[in-house]
Amino acid sequence: MVEALSLVHSTLVGANLRHRIRLGAAGKIISAFHIARTLALGADWCNSGRGFMFSLGCIQAMNCHSDRCPSGVATQDPRRSRHLDVADKSERVYHYHRNTLEALVEMLSAAGLERPADLRPEHIMRRVSRHETRSYAELYPVLAQGELLHHLPEQPLFQRFWQESRSDSFQAPAQIIDLRYRS
């Protein structure tokens, strides 16, 4: 999700379309840090289900579709769901949500920011080796406003694919189609 969100946000900025399109993101967003990281990379909002499922008691048994959820969270079977204490679980969900948002506010305050919308890639650091950390601004550079409309950026991904992209088709570029048939 991180790489895809960064690419979509950067492409929209580079095509001078970002102000017209809102981006939502989801995928393993559990903690306040995950929310901050996702917003810093360009999302306007986050959807999160996993953390809420954990707070309900989900153990990721991967049986949601089978009606045999061992924790009783994802089942209609009264025998399996009888141990699901709704009053207790609702408190857990409430506390999880409240604590996650409080942690996000604390992170924003520590960074000197007032709103989640103020988060930028330079606010998030990632260890890239045992002795080196880099900001997301270095790891996931964003194109300049309208850059794709004026010249081909130096970033390898855009060098490789931008000239083959089309506004009238979602068809993959020829080199991607060739890769599909080689494997």
C-alpha positions, 0 to 999 in steps of 0.5 A: 500500500505504501508504494502504491499510495506514494505513486498515485499521489505523486502522479496526480500531483505531477499531472496537476490533478491532485486538487481534484481527486481525493485519495482514501487508503486501507490495508493493515492500518492498525496504529496511530503511526500507520495512520500518520504514515498513510496521511503523510504519503498523500491519503486524505483519509484512512479506512481501518478494519484490522485493528477493530477486528483485533479489538473484538477478539479476532485471531485471524483464523482466516475462516470468516467466509466459512461461518466457523470463526473460532472467536465468534466474531465472524459467524452467524452460528449461535453456538460459536458466537455465544462467547462473544460478550457484546458489552465487553467488546463494545468497550474494547472497540471504544477504547481502541479507537479512542486510544489510537486517536489520542496517540495520533494527536500526541504524534502530531503535537510532538511534530509541532503539527496542528492537524493530520492534514499537515503531515508530510513525508519528511515527518516520517522516518524509516530505518533502511539499514542498521546505521541509516535512517531516511525520511519518506520524502527521500524514499518516496519523492513527490513530483512537482506540481504539473511536472508530468505535463512539461517534461519527463521526470528523472524517476526511473518508473516514470522514465520507463512507463509515462510515455506509454500511458494513455488517458483513453485506456487502462491497457497495460503498456506493451512491455508489461504485457510482454512480461506477462507472457514470458512467465 
